Each structure stands twice: as C-alpha cells, then as structure tokens.
Amino acid sequence: MRWFHDVVVTLLALLLLGGSAQASAATLDPVGSGAHLKITLVAESRTPAAGQTVTLALESAPAPGWHGYWQNPGDAGFPAKLDWTLPKGVTASEPAYPVPGRLIVADLMNYVFEKPYAPLVTLKIPAGLAVGTALPVRLKTNYLVCSAEVCVPESAELAIDLVVGDGTISTEMRARFDAWRRAVPKPLDAQATFQSSNGRIRIAIPYPAGAALGQAYFYPITTGALDYAAAQTVTQDGDRIVIETKAAASPAAVPGPLQGVLQIGAQQGLVVTAGAGTVAASVGTSATAAGLGGAGVLNATLIAFAGAMLGGLILNIMPCVFPILSLKALSLARGHLDERHARQEALAYAAGVVAVCVALGGVILALRAGGTAVGWAFQLQDPRAIVVLLLLTVALSLNLSGLFEIPTPAFVNRSGGAGGAFATGALAAFIATPCTGPFMGAALGAALVLPWGAALAVFAGLGIGLALPFLALGFVPALRRRLPKPGLWMETFRRVLAIPMWLTAIALAWVLGHEAGVDGMAIGLVVALLFAVLLWVGGVRQKKGRAIGAVIVVSLLATVAASVWLIAGRRPDSAAVAAVPGGAEPFTEARLAALRQAGRPVFVYFTADWCLTCKVNEKAAIETEATRKAFADHKVAVLIGDWTNGDPVMGRFIEQHNRAGVPLYLYYAPNAAEPRVLPQVLTSAMLSGL
C-alpha cells in the first residue's frame, strides 16, 4: 500500500499547483475601470525634482451602496494590494490611509470607506537625474469592493508619466492634496501602553485633558490582537485616554508593539504605537462605546456547519466514493477487528477525510485572500490534477478487479490499520471534490465570508459528514452485526464495485479531453495504459509470492510525474469550447444585462465538466424535451456559464451569489430586481413551472 500513500501525498501537493488567473482590467491609464470602485492615480506634481519626493494619491470613489476596505479590513475582506513598477532608483512608501468608517454586517465588523477617499503614497526620486528624464509609473492593484449583500474582487492597471523637473505644484493640486492629507491620521509623538489579560485588552494613550475628543474609537492596525466586533469603552482619565475591549488573543499571541489609529473627531485621527506594560483601570468618564458581539458569527457558523455536514453525508453515494466506503465496510464485515480496533479504524478514516477537507478549505481561503477567484474543487480546473486523478482511479479500478493487491506496509500493521484507514479516508475526500450535493453550495459559500477559524470549521463539517457512515459502523456494534456474513460473495461484490470506479475513470478521461483537447486526452489514456501495465507486472509478481518491487513503485511514480509534465500547458479544442446545447447561449454579464433590459425571463446555469451533480441535472432536468418546450413557450432565454477551466470573471459572478462553486442555477423573472436562486438538485417539473 506504500504506492497508494505516496500517490495521495503527490495529489495533495498538486493542490498548490491549481488555481485560476486573477482578473485584470488592463487600462494603462490613470483611471481604473472597476465597475464598483473607480481609482484614479493623481500626482501632486508631474515634474518632481531629482533628489526630492512627490506624493501620489489613489483617488478612490465607491459606487453608491458599495465600499472599499482600510489597511486592516476587520473581520472580513482584504485591503488593496499594490504592485508598483517604478523607474530605476525610485521607491514607493506604504500607503497612508485616511481614518475609515465602521460597518457591521451579520455581526462582522468591517473597517471600510463608503465615500470617496484617497490613500497617499510617497515616491522618492533619486538624485542626479537630468531635467527632462522620463519617469513612467505603473501600478497594478487588486482590491475587494462590497455592498451589503455581495463582495466582488476587482483589479486595475494604472499608469502616470512623470518627468524630472523643478517640483512645481499648482495651486489646485496643492489644495486637493492638503485636503487629503488632513484626512490622514498624524503620528502621536508619545508612547502608549497596552495590557492584555483574562481575555480583555486595555490601551492607555497619552492625550491632553483639555483637548477635544469626539467620535473616539480605536482602529487596530496590528491584526490578531483585538476582537473587532466587540464593544469598545473609551474613557478620558486625566492626561490619557483608556480604551478597553475584548482581546482576540492571549498576551503571548499579541506580536510586539500594538499599532492602531485613535479617531478623535470626524476625519481626524492619531497613529498610536503601544508597547506591552501595565495599564491601570480608568476612573474617568466614558467617552463612547462601539461594536457588537459575535453571536451572529456563531449562528452563521453553526448553520453552515450543519449544511456542510449533511452535504458531506450525501457525497457517500457518489460513484467515486461509494466503492471506497463499501470496501471499508467489508473490512469490518470480515469480523477480524475487536471493538477497540474497529473504533480506531473509524477514527483514523474520519481523520483522513477531515484533514483533506480542511486542507482544501485552507488553500481556497489563502488563494482568495490573495485575490484569486477560486471555489470548491478548484484543483480540477487544472488538467494536471485531472490526469493524476485518472491514474489513481485506473489503479483503484484494477485493484477492485483483482489485477493486483495493495500491499500492507509495516507502519500499517504497527498502527493496527490506522495508517491505512487514514490514507483511505484522505483518498475518499479528495476523489469526492468534483461533487457538490444538496446543502453544500450555500454552506461552503457562507464559509468563504466567515472568519478563518469559522470557515475552516465549516470545511471540517463537510469532512465529518463524509466520514459519518464509517464512523457509525465503527462505533455502533449493532450496525456491524447487520452487515452480511463473510464469504466468497465478497470477492464477487468487490469486482462489481470496480464498475462505478471504471465509470469514474471514463468520466475523468472525458473531462481531460475538454480541458486539454483530444491530444491531451490521448496522452492521458496512453499514460493510463502504461500505468496499468506496470500494475499488472506487479500483480504477477504478487501471485508468485513476491513483493511488487521498488523498481515498479519508482516507475509508477515516474509515470505520474511524466503525465503531469506532458499535460501541462495544453488547451481545449476551440470547437469543444464553443459547443453549447441548442437554443442556449454562452453566459456573459453583458448578454445577461441585454436580455433583462429587453424584458426577457432568463435562466442562467453555471456548470463544469468535472461536476457530477451538474451533469446529472443537465441530463435529467435542463436538457429534457419538457423543459425545452416550457422555456420556448414562455420565451425564457438560457445562458450557460462553463466554469470548467476556472474563468475568473465567471468566478466573481458566482461569488456574488454566495456560492463557493458550481452548480449554480439562477432564474431572472422579467423586471425582477434580483434573481431567484434555485436548488442544487433540479427536476424538469421544477424548471417547467418557472
């Protein structure tokens, strides 16, 4: 079974290779083209002097009802990421943000800008440059913009051309930049102190007793120190201000100095740096209290956890998972395990399932935090992952067919089978990723907007649901007693289980053809044949009482590596990409807007070739004669969004409807403000009745 373990490790490593390209709005213009947040690059002087500095403003204007994010976004979102391309010797400072505002959404605290704002960046021009030297400045920025309902990642490429001169600043520009600078917090030239203990954090900030103080609030720049949504009590106590709130970490977890912005009035603030120390409780009067508790986050997490667990339970009937679960059940039916070992195997299997689900969730959250629009099963948008899965399912199919036996390494024997059960659980979870069953879509979509800890708990819930049947068998002896008695029938049943696994392999070859073209599918099939020959040779050796052999194992791994290398960079055939069912059109936001403006009802569905649930719905409900007739009678336009290869524009549209991936079904009634989100399992009668 060592090859099995190694292949699983290889598969997990390949997860980091998947993903889709970030969206880009390449304008090479001072004005960004974001649909919901327009950014303009403005220079205080177009002719900065050599050896001096010049200030740039990222003049940002959110659309009505939308908001951008501060440098610390709070419980959700992420700040703008700035990627500068500057002339040789020119350097750019970190952006200086104005004082943000606060927005509570579902008990999540967001630090945002709902009105126009302008972060300021200082460029240092090297000395010795001749007057007239061109200084082309380029900026690629990725940022998140949200409304109360949805969040949309946007990006822009901005450009401004400066020329070395005398640094002249026009009266108009000086006035504009002076206004923007007044909104930027000023550094406090005195050291503050913070103390964190018993789940609370107290910050003492030097501040003159007679100075004005209004709308006082502490915005933390240092992350992981404060509970953002918790109430803050701000009191004036002589020549200091004391802020007390709930801590988000133990004192040991607060890294170094605590930095933040103390708001002291409308669009006025002080940048505060606090060192760890002792802060006496305040005896002054309360200035303000703000924030809400995190009960809403807990409720949302529990609901999403339950949905994910139920969705994971349903995944067990999928053809790629059911054979693995059945084999594990048969291992218990043999009756060779006592109560303790049965529970041990069940827990190890569950641990493998949960570990893979949490790992996948972590990778998804990390990629999304970096601005990449990915969702559940994102790795299947890469044909390299598909070809590895193809080889794995071929190997499992041949094993179930009796061509070879998976050897049991020593570590499995020493662990009482726990190591093998863990690997089997990990395999079941990874193979289940193409599927999104009922309840999963909304649950995983909710996970993507929850804090990291809560989101990973939801992904763990998916794993627990997937592992529940085997956990029940391991912990409930009555269920094990209901399993059929061991006998020769088990070998026949094992051969039967090879059929759904072979069907899975065929489906993966078909998906590979769509993602990498006919040539790519041919490469995958040839490599699968070579893989099968190597396993057959290993099986022959086993029948002679010998081990599979190190040479065979190395050859198998080399075949996996070669398949990944051969398939890399291949693209689908243009004809396959263009193919859509009759009467339907490829989805674009522009086409959707045009149809809605014309007053047409529109049915939009998002699918992927690797999504089993999608394909079942299409054949059983969408592409039926009854549905076609109903749509034709009511003049319903049909748009298809094919997400097989991870189109980032489409990915952002899916995210707007709180989904982590496909399938997603939307029905736009004529003149309706918002679409109706349909269930993830469809029937023809449901669609005919729209």
RAJOGI-V599723 format. One line per field, one symbol per residue. psi: psi as a letter, one per 40 degrees, with the letter a starting at -180 (. if undefined). Layout:
psi=???
This chain:
psi=eddddddddddddedeeaiiiiihggdfiehifidehhhhhhhdhegiiieaiihihghhgiiheiiiiidheaeiaiihhhhihiihehihiiihiihaiihhhfehhhhiheiiigihhhhhhiiehihehhghhihhhhihhiaediihhiiihiihhihhbeehhiddddddddddddehiihheihiiihhifeihhhhhhhhdeiihifhihhhdhiedihdeiihhhihgbfihhhhahieiiddehhaihiahhheihfhihhhhhiiahhiiieaihdihiiiifdddddddddddddddddddddeeidddddddddddddddeeehidddddddddddddddddddddddddddddddeehgiahfddeehddddddddddddddddddeediihihidddddefeddddddddddddddedeihaidddddddddeeiidddddddddddddddedddddddegdddddeiiiiadddddddddeddddddddddddddddddeiddddddddddddddddddddddddddeeiididddddddddddddddddeheiiiiddddehiiheiiihidddddddddeeiihhhhhiidehdddddddddddfidddddddddefhihhhhhedefhdddddddddffieaiihhhhhiheidiihhiiehiiddddde.
